[in-house]
Structures are given as structure tokens and as C-alpha cells.
Amino acid sequence: MSSAFISYAPGRYMPPGGPLRFGRESCAGGGSVQWLLKRNCSLAPRQLLMFYATLCLMSLAIAGFFWLHGATLVMPFAGVEMLGVGALLLLYARHAADRDLIQLCPGRLTVERISGPHIEQVEFAPEWVRVEPETGDGSLIELSGQGRRIAVGRFVRPESRPQLADELRWALRRWPFRSQAAETAEGISARQESELKWQP
């Protein structure tokens, strides 16, 4: 594997105006935006439990039929089969909630990675964050700064990761200035209202 340090070209995928494809702006305002990158789970936990219960009933019904007709070894094999399927479904359910959560607020970038019972959380000052591919084109996206680093993008297709990297760069450049501009505009508006109130 090549050890060359490759950087995605900023602005290569981000159109002018920078609409967010992977992230969304907070409804509460305050110039914050978040990216929730999670596993695409087709079955909810309740649906998974119902599926497993139905599978067990069908398997036991078939095994019971053969048991009544003298094939007594079918029942133990059916039990082992259901235990194996149950173990695999439990492993699936254990990682169903895996996700990468990236939150950008004025003055703070928080990244949280959940993998089963393990939670990794890193906080950065946005102005010091570097967004680079971990190893090369299509690899995980590494966020680094102030001696800390974390890789994100496990649940994004490799061909879409450069676009996510550009979106993160774009937001890191835009959001702090946007927040300052909003505060400045609010301050000017409040001052103008105050001046109008005190005019004779």
C-alpha cells in the first residue's frame, strides 16, 4: 500500500452556495450543523424479534413433525440451528445502532463514534481541524488537530467520502464566520432599535 499523503481537492465536489447533502443545520439556530452517519438497518428491533420468533416456531413445527414420525435426531439439530441463528441476530442487533455523529457549533467540533458498547468522543477547536483521507482516495476521512485524531465515514460509500470531506471542509470554513456575522447583525439591529427608542 502506498504511503503517499493524498488530499481531496477542496471545492471539487461542493457546488457554489454549499447545500448540505450529508449534514443538516440545527433547527434551534445558533449557527450549528450536524452529520449523523449511521448503518442502514432494514429491520427494527421489534421486527427482528418477531422474525426470529416466527423462524423458531416454523423450525420447531417441522422438527416436531419428524419427531412424531420417528426421526428423533431432527429436533436437536433444529435447536442447534436456532441457537446459531439467534447468536447471529444478537450480533446484528448489537451493532444496529453504530454511528458517527459530528456536531459543529460555534467554537467547537465534537465527533462521537459508537461501535457496539464502545463510545469514542473527541472534541476539536474548528479553526485547527484538518480534514484528510486516512490512507488514500475512497478511504475513511480523518479529522485531526491539537494532537487528536479520529476517522469517520464508515457508513458512507467509498465513492461518496470525498464529497463528505469537502462538505466538512466547507462547513468548517463557513460556520464560524456565519455565526460571527449573525451576532454582528443582531448587535447592529439592537443598537438601531435602542437609538430609535431614545430619539425625541
C-alpha positions in Angstrom: 0.0 0.0 0.0 1.3 3.4 -0.9 2.3 5.7 2.0 1.7 8.9 0.0 -0.4 11.5 1.7 -3.3 12.3 -0.6 -5.6 15.3 0.0 -9.0 15.6 -1.7 -9.2 18.8 -3.7 -11.3 21.4 -1.7 -14.3 22.5 -3.6 -14.1 19.6 -6.0 -17.5 18.2 -5.1 -19.1 21.1 -3.2 -21.2 23.3 -5.5 -21.3 27.1 -5.1 -23.6 28.0 -2.2 -22.7 24.8 -0.5 -26.0 23.0 0.2 -25.6 20.2 2.8 -26.1 16.7 1.4 -24.9 14.7 4.4 -25.4 17.2 7.2 -28.3 19.3 8.4 -28.5 22.7 10.1 -29.8 22.7 13.6 -33.4 23.9 13.9 -32.5 25.7 17.1 -30.3 28.0 15.2 -27.1 29.4 16.7 -25.1 28.5 13.6 -24.7 24.8 14.4 -24.8 21.9 12.0 -24.6 18.1 12.5 -23.9 15.0 10.4 -25.4 11.7 11.5 -23.7 8.9 9.6 -25.3 5.5 10.6 -25.8 2.0 9.5 -28.7 1.4 7.1 -30.8 -1.1 9.2 -33.7 -2.7 7.3 -35.2 -4.3 10.4 -36.3 -2.5 13.6 -35.5 -4.4 16.9 -39.2 -5.4 17.3 -39.4 -6.6 13.7 -36.2 -8.6 14.3 -37.6 -10.3 17.4 -40.9 -11.2 15.5 -38.9 -12.6 12.6 -36.8 -14.8 15.0 -39.9 -16.0 16.9 -41.6 -16.9 13.6 -38.5 -18.7 12.4 -38.2 -20.7 15.7 -41.9 -21.7 15.6 -41.6 -22.9 12.0 -38.4 -24.8 12.6 -39.8 -26.5 15.8 -43.1 -27.4 14.0 -41.1 -29.1 11.2 -38.8 -30.8 13.7 -41.8 -31.9 15.8 -43.4 -33.5 12.7 -40.3 -35.6 12.0 -40.0 -36.4 15.7 -43.5 -37.9 15.7 -42.6 -40.0 12.6 -39.5 -41.5 14.3 -36.7 -39.1 13.2 -35.7 -38.1 16.7 -32.4 -36.5 15.7 -34.1 -33.7 13.8 -35.2 -31.9 17.0 -31.6 -31.5 18.5 -30.3 -30.2 15.1 -33.2 -27.8 14.9 -32.4 -26.5 18.4 -28.7 -26.0 17.5 -29.7 -24.2 14.2 -32.0 -21.8 16.1 -29.3 -21.1 18.7 -26.8 -20.3 15.9 -29.3 -18.0 14.1 -30.1 -16.3 17.4 -26.4 -15.6 18.1 -26.0 -14.0 14.7 -29.1 -11.9 15.1 -27.9 -10.8 18.5 -24.6 -9.8 16.9 -26.5 -7.8 14.3 -28.7 -6.1 16.9 -25.6 -5.2 19.0 -24.2 -3.2 16.1 -27.6 -1.9 14.7 -27.1 1.5 16.5 -23.5 2.0 15.3 -23.0 5.6 14.1 -20.7 8.5 13.6 -22.1 11.8 14.9 -20.3 15.0 14.0 -21.6 18.3 15.6 -20.2 21.7 14.6 -21.2 24.6 16.9 -19.5 28.0 17.1 -16.1 27.4 18.7 -16.5 23.6 19.0 -16.5 20.5 16.8 -17.5 17.3 18.5 -17.1 13.8 16.9 -18.7 10.7 18.5 -18.1 7.2 17.2 -20.3 4.4 18.5 -19.4 0.8 17.8 -21.5 -1.7 19.8 -20.8 -0.9 23.5 -17.7 1.2 22.7 -18.1 5.0 22.5 -15.2 7.2 21.4 -15.6 11.0 21.6 -13.2 13.7 20.5 -13.6 17.5 20.7 -11.7 20.0 18.5 -11.4 23.7 18.0 -12.9 24.1 14.5 -10.2 26.5 13.3 -7.5 23.9 13.9 -9.2 20.9 12.3 -7.7 19.2 9.2 -9.9 17.0 7.0 -7.9 14.5 5.1 -8.3 10.9 3.7 -6.9 8.4 6.2 -4.9 6.5 3.6 -5.9 7.4 0.1 -8.9 8.1 -2.2 -12.1 6.5 -1.0 -10.7 5.7 2.5 -12.2 6.8 5.8 -12.0 10.5 6.5 -9.6 11.5 9.2 -10.3 14.6 11.3 -7.2 15.8 13.2 -6.0 18.7 15.2 -4.4 19.7 18.5 -2.8 16.3 18.8 -6.1 14.4 18.5 -7.4 12.4 15.5 -10.4 10.3 14.7 -11.6 8.6 11.5 -15.3 8.9 10.3 -17.3 7.8 7.3 -17.6 4.0 7.9 -21.3 4.1 6.7 -20.7 6.3 3.7 -19.9 4.6 0.3 -16.2 5.0 -0.6 -17.1 6.9 -3.8 -19.1 9.5 -1.7 -16.5 10.0 1.0 -14.6 12.8 -0.9 -17.9 14.7 -1.2 -18.4 14.3 2.6 -14.9 15.5 3.2 -15.5 18.6 1.1 -18.7 19.3 2.8 -17.0 19.1 6.2 -14.3 21.5 5.0 -16.8 23.9 3.6 -18.8 23.9 6.9 -15.6 24.4 8.9 -14.7 27.4 6.8 -18.3 28.9 6.7 -20.0 28.3 10.0 -17.7 30.3 12.4 -17.8 33.3 10.1 -21.6 32.9 9.6 -22.1 32.9 13.4 -20.0 36.0 13.9 -21.8 37.8 11.1 -25.2 36.8 12.6 -24.0 38.1 16.0 -22.8 41.4 14.4 -26.1 41.8 12.5 -28.1 41.2 15.7 -25.9 43.7 17.6 -26.4 46.4 14.9 -30.2 45.8 14.9 -30.4 46.0 18.7 -28.4 49.2 18.7 -30.6 50.8 16.0 -33.7 49.9 17.9 -32.2 51.4 21.0 -31.3 54.7 19.2 -34.8 54.9 17.7 -36.4 54.4 21.1 -34.4 57.3 22.6 -35.0 59.7 19.8 -37.3 62.7 20.7 
